[in-house]
Amino acid sequence: MGDTVEKFLEKISEMNEEALYPTDLKEAIIGMVERFGMRPVILLDRDKCISIFVERDGMTHEEAEEYFEFNTIGAWVGEGTPCFATLIEKV
């Protein structure tokens, strides 16, 4: 997965040099999002982000959700701000 993600990040940086992501959540990257008239941005799996906080940082699920909402999805860093997906199979 490591090489695949690195190649993906190189590709998207050629398309949008402002595309950003939380570097400590690289394992949660699942793709990119494109919209008419806008450059693509990086897409992360919301549930994977929360799982990383639980496993890596020792948070409870509730703490991880709160942290994610405030510090991750709540962090606007400009036009390159990443998107976070909730997958249908996880609803």
Residue pairs with C-beta under 8 A, 6 or more apart in sequence:
1 27
5 26
5 29
8 29
8 31
8 32
9 29
9 42
12 19
12 32
12 40
12 42
13 19
15 39
15 40
16 39
16 40
16 41
16 80
18 39
18 78
18 79
18 80
19 32
19 39
19 40
19 41
19 42
19 80
19 82
20 41
20 42
20 77
20 78
20 80
20 81
20 82
21 29
21 42
21 44
21 82
22 44
22 49
22 72
22 75
22 82
24 52
25 44
25 48
25 49
25 52
25 72
27 48
27 52
28 44
28 45
28 48
28 49
28 52
29 42
29 43
29 44
30 43
30 44
30 45
30 48
30 85
31 42
31 43
32 40
32 41
32 42
32 43
33 40
33 41
33 42
33 43
33 83
34 40
38 79
39 79
41 79
41 80
41 81
41 82
41 83
42 82
42 83
43 82
43 83
43 84
43 85
44 82
44 83
44 84
44 85
45 84
45 85
45 87
46 68
46 73
46 84
46 85
46 86
47 86
47 87
47 90
49 68
49 72
49 84
50 61
50 64
50 65
50 68
51 64
53 59
53 63
53 64
53 67
53 68
54 60
54 61
54 64
57 64
59 67
72 84
73 84
75 81
